[in-house]
Amino acid sequence: MKASIFGIGYVGLVQAAVLAAAGHEMMCVDVDEEKIARLKLGQIPIYEPGLENLVKEGVSAGRLHFTSSAEEGVRFSGIQFIAVGTPPDEDGSADLKYVLAVARSIAQHMEGHQIVINKSTVPVGTADKVTAAIHEVLKARGKDDLTFDVASNPEFLKEGSAVADASKPDRIVIGTSSSDTEETLRELYASSNRNHEKIIVMDVRSAELTKYAANCMLATKISFMNEMANLAELLGADIEAVRKGIGSDQRIGYHFIYPGLGYGGSCFPKDVQALIRSAETINFDARVLKAVESRNEEQKTTLFSKIMKHFEGNVEGKTFALWGLSFKPNTDDMREAPSRVLMEALWKAGAKVQAFDPVSMEETQRIYADHPALVLCGTKEMALRGADALCICTEWKTFVAPDFDGLKAQLAQPVVFDGRNLYEPARMRKRGFSYYSVGRATV
């Protein structure tokens, strides 16, 4: 089959590459001409394990194409995916301008029946707006007789494991009332649906809400566990023991109950905000979601609070080593990353930061562009040199088993603020460290 995907970011590029690997021919469309030119040269604009090889294989096999021409994308196929970003607007609601712009482009160039599939994360009712936008353009063109169907097919990809998630999804949600569209998408996703039935068909609005509900449920688990961590610390309990105790309950499970510095990235923060705003438009008070968001924002400040308490409210002139800049491992994404909240708070208090991350250095440089209080270091050891303390914001594997003797020798003071609970408090105490973690007694 042939299909086009508008928007070549984390979602669009991964989905296109995986469908090309399954034997389909994919046209990737993006307005960023520089990105398209780089992709044609085999240069991947994002870090995602396994993606580079998959893209190169698709290009080499002639099944993966790139263009900045909307017309070329529409003429290529009768299936058009919309996978552009839906960034938060000023009030936190999802901004649909890019989604609707693609819809109008499709309508401007279509000459026959088209299936338009929303893969972007969009509020309930977006399919209706896309339908209206297409009708408006077709009417202006005098092409009212052209037919199309708008469906919802939300993505459930995790940054850092997106290729695996797209290749072997645990579910494929299709929102449509058209049997023809359902059959087309079943054929498109057949390679991922062979072993057992993974496709769940529902109405469009339910599919749109399913994506938000899934992310908000996961965000709720994270915020709940962080609240329990803060309570455990005050009560003298160990949240890591509590985590194991509740995670063994199959109704709860171990996923997304790791205490830390809060959630970040491109999905959870904006999706929680967007669903809150959607609720407000129908005069519904989403109190649970508001509490989730509030707890998360506060949690991102927890390491800075511990730092200020340890240093008796004064860090001016001090230098802090920081390990981990991305919002989670196996990605270079720093959107809403807790590391940014910590660094900016330290700078405001007059401190300096020496930072290291395995893959996010270039992105950090782009965001902070030679900030005078930030030094980006080539290795995790270089970041330690002469620092007054070490802060850990991301649980990269390379940080799990450091040379503790070397770490202690490099630091001006043996102090560690661990926002990911990588180490055992008792062992850190035996090694002579002042060790602060999340939800466990301070030593």
Residue pairs with C-beta under 8 A, 6 or more apart in sequence:
1 24
1 25
1 77
1 79
1 184
1 187
1 188
2 24
2 25
2 26
2 27
2 76
2 77
2 78
2 79
3 19
3 24
3 25
3 26
3 27
3 77
3 79
3 80
3 81
3 188
4 26
4 27
4 28
4 29
4 73
4 74
4 76
4 77
4 79
4 80
4 81
5 12
5 15
5 16
5 26
5 27
5 28
5 29
5 81
5 83
5 119
6 12
6 29
6 30
6 70
6 73
6 80
6 81
6 82
6 83
6 84
6 102
6 105
6 106
7 29
7 30
7 82
7 83
7 84
7 85
7 98
7 102
7 120
8 16
8 28
8 29
8 30
8 32
8 35
8 36
8 39
8 45
8 66
8 83
9 46
9 83
9 84
9 85
10 46
10 48
10 157
10 159
10 162
10 266
10 333
11 83
11 119
11 120
11 155
11 157
11 162
12 28
12 30
12 81
12 83
12 84
12 119
13 28
13 39
13 44
13 45
13 46
13 51
13 55
14 48
14 51
14 157
14 162
14 163
14 166
15 81
15 83
15 119
15 155
15 157
15 166
16 26
16 28
16 58
16 64
17 26
17 51
17 54
17 55
17 58
17 64
17 163
18 54
18 163
18 166
18 167
19 26
19 188
20 26
20 54
20 57
20 58
20 61
20 63
20 64
21 54
21 57
21 58
21 167
22 190
22 191
22 192
23 63
23 191
24 63
24 188
25 62
25 63
25 65
26 58
26 63
26 64
26 65
27 65
27 66
27 67
27 72
27 73
27 76
27 77
28 36
28 39
28 64
28 65
28 66
28 67
29 67
29 68
29 69
29 70
29 72
29 73
30 36
30 66
30 68
31 68
32 68
33 68
35 45
36 66
36 67
36 68
38 44
38 45
39 45
39 55
39 66
40 59
40 66
42 52
42 55
42 56
42 59
44 51
44 52
44 55
46 332
46 333
47 331
47 332
47 359
48 159
48 160
48 162
48 163
48 330
48 331
49 160
49 161
49 163
49 330
50 163
50 164
51 162
51 163
54 163
55 64
58 64
65 76
67 73
70 102
70 105
70 106
70 108
70 109
71 108
71 109
73 80
74 80
74 105
74 106
74 109
74 110
74 114
75 109
75 111
78 112
78 113
78 114
78 115
79 114
79 115
79 117
79 184
79 188
80 106
80 114
80 115
80 116
80 117
81 117
81 119
81 153
82 99
82 102
82 103
82 116
82 117
82 118
82 119
82 120
82 130
83 119
83 120
83 155
84 98
84 99
84 101
84 102
84 120
85 98
85 120
85 266
86 94
86 95
86 96
86 98
86 99
86 120
86 121
86 122
86 270
86 274
87 94
87 95
87 270
88 94
88 95
88 269
88 270
88 273
88 274
89 95
91 277
92 270
92 273
92 274
92 276
92 277
93 123
93 273
93 274
93 277
93 278
94 121
94 122
94 123
94 270
94 274
94 277
96 122
96 123
96 126
96 129
98 120
99 118
99 120
99 122
99 126
99 130
100 129
100 130
100 133
103 116
103 130
103 133
103 134
104 133
104 134
104 136
104 137
106 114
106 116
106 134
107 133
107 134
107 135
107 136
107 137
107 138
107 141
108 137
108 141
110 138
110 143
110 146
110 148
111 146
112 146
113 146
113 147
113 148
114 146
114 148
114 149
115 148
115 149
115 151
115 181
115 184
115 185
116 130
116 134
116 148
116 149
116 150
116 151
117 150
117 151
117 152
117 153
117 185
118 126
118 127
118 130
118 150
118 151
118 152
118 153
118 154
118 208
119 153
119 154
119 155
121 154
121 155
121 211
121 212
121 215
121 267
121 270
121 271
121 274
122 152
122 208
123 208
123 212
123 274
123 275
123 278
124 205
124 208
124 209
124 212
124 278
125 205
125 208
126 208
127 150
127 151
127 152
127 175
127 204
127 205
127 208
130 150
131 150
134 148
134 150
138 144
138 146
149 176
149 178
149 180
149 181
150 204
151 174
151 175
151 176
151 178
151 181
151 185
151 204
151 207
152 173
152 174
152 175
152 176
152 204
152 207
152 208
153 172
153 173
153 174
153 175
153 185
153 207
154 173
154 175
154 207
154 208
154 210
154 211
155 166
155 211
156 165
156 169
156 170
156 171
156 173
156 211
156 214
157 165
157 166
158 165
159 265
159 266
159 328
159 330
159 331
159 333
160 328
160 329
160 330
160 331
161 330
167 192
168 192
169 192
169 198
170 198
171 198
171 199
171 200
172 189
172 192
172 193
172 198
172 199
172 200
173 200
173 202
173 207
173 210
173 211
174 181
174 182
174 185
174 186
174 199
174 200
174 201
174 202
174 207
175 201
175 202
175 203
175 204
175 205
175 206
175 207
175 208
175 210
176 182
176 185
176 201
176 203
176 204
177 203
177 204
182 201
185 199
186 193
186 199
189 199
192 198
193 199
202 210
211 271
212 271
212 274
212 275
212 278
213 275
215 267
215 268
215 271
215 272
216 271
216 272
216 275
216 289
216 292
218 256
218 268
219 263
219 268
219 271
219 272
219 292
219 296
220 288
220 289
220 292
221 255
221 256
221 257
222 256
222 257
222 260
222 262
222 263
222 268
222 296
223 262
223 263
223 291
223 292
223 293
223 295
223 296
223 299
224 292
224 295
225 239
225 243
225 256
225 257
225 258
225 259
226 259
226 260
226 262
226 295
226 296
226 299
226 438
226 439
227 295
228 239
228 242
228 259
228 439
229 239
229 259
229 438
229 439
230 299
230 302
230 439
231 237
232 238
232 239
232 242
232 439
232 440
233 239
233 438
233 439
233 440
233 441
233 442
236 441
237 439
238 439
238 440
238 441
239 259
239 421
239 438
239 439
239 440
240 259
240 421
240 439
240 440
242 439
243 254
243 257
243 258
243 259
246 252
246 257
247 253
247 254
247 257
248 254
258 420
258 421
259 421
259 438
259 439
260 299
260 338
260 395
260 419
260 420
260 421
260 438
261 299
261 300
261 302
261 303
261 338
261 342
261 393
261 419
261 420
261 438
262 295
262 296
262 297
262 299
262 300
262 338
263 269
263 296
263 327
263 336
264 300
264 327
264 328
264 334
264 335
264 336
264 337
264 338
265 327
265 328
265 331
265 333
265 335
265 336
265 337
266 333
266 335
266 336
268 336
269 293
269 296
269 335
269 336
272 289
272 292
272 293
272 296
273 293
275 286
275 289
276 286
276 289
276 290
276 293
279 285
279 286
279 289
280 286
299 338
300 338
300 341
300 342
301 341
301 345
302 419
302 438
303 338
303 342
303 391
303 393
303 417
303 419
303 436
304 341
304 342
304 345
304 346
306 417
306 436
306 442
307 315
307 320
307 346
307 389
307 391
307 417
308 315
308 349
310 389
310 415
310 417
310 434
310 436
311 318
311 388
315 346
315 349
315 350
315 351
315 388
316 349
316 350
316 351
317 350
317 351
318 351
318 352
318 388
318 389
319 351
319 352
319 353
319 354
319 386
319 387
319 388
319 412
320 346
320 351
320 352
320 353
320 354
320 387
320 388
320 389
320 390
320 391
321 353
321 354
321 355
321 356
321 383
321 384
321 387
321 389
321 390
321 391
321 411
322 339
322 342
322 343
322 353
322 354
322 355
322 356
322 383
322 390
322 391
322 392
322 393
323 355
323 356
323 357
323 380
323 383
323 390
323 391
323 392
323 393
323 394
323 396
323 399
324 339
324 357
324 392
324 393
324 394
324 395
324 396
324 399
324 420
325 334
325 337
325 339
325 355
325 356
325 357
325 360
325 361
325 363
325 364
325 393
325 394
326 332
326 333
326 334
326 337
326 339
326 357
326 359
326 360
326 363
326 394
327 333
327 334
327 335
327 336
327 337
327 338
327 339
327 394
328 394
328 395
329 394
329 395
329 396
329 397
331 359
331 360
332 357
332 359
332 360
332 362
332 363
333 360
333 363
334 340
334 360
334 363
334 364
334 367
337 393
337 394
338 393
338 419
339 355
339 393
339 394
340 367
342 391
342 393
342 419
343 353
343 355
343 374
346 352
346 353
346 373
347 353
347 371
347 373
347 374
351 373
352 373
352 374
352 375
353 373
353 374
353 375
354 375
354 377
354 382
354 383
354 384
354 385
354 387
355 364
355 374
355 375
355 376
355 377
355 383
356 376
356 377
356 378
356 379
356 380
356 382
356 383
357 364
357 394
357 396
358 396
358 398
361 376
364 374
364 376
365 376
368 374
377 383
380 398
380 399
380 402
381 406
381 410
384 390
384 407
384 410
384 411
385 410
386 410
386 411
386 412
387 410
387 411
387 412
388 411
388 412
388 413
388 415
389 411
389 413
389 415
389 416
389 417
390 407
390 411
390 415
390 416
390 417
391 416
391 417
391 419
392 399
392 416
392 417
392 418
392 419
392 420
392 422
393 419
393 420
394 420
395 420
395 422
399 422
400 422
404 431
404 433
405 431
407 416
408 414
408 431
408 432
408 433
413 434
414 431
414 432
414 433
414 434
415 433
415 434
415 435
415 436
416 423
416 428
416 433
416 434
416 435
416 436
417 436
418 435
418 436
418 437
418 438
419 437
419 438
420 438
421 437
421 438
421 439
421 440
423 435
423 437
425 435
425 437
425 440
425 441
425 443
426 443
428 435
428 443
429 435
429 443
433 443
434 443
435 442
435 443
436 442
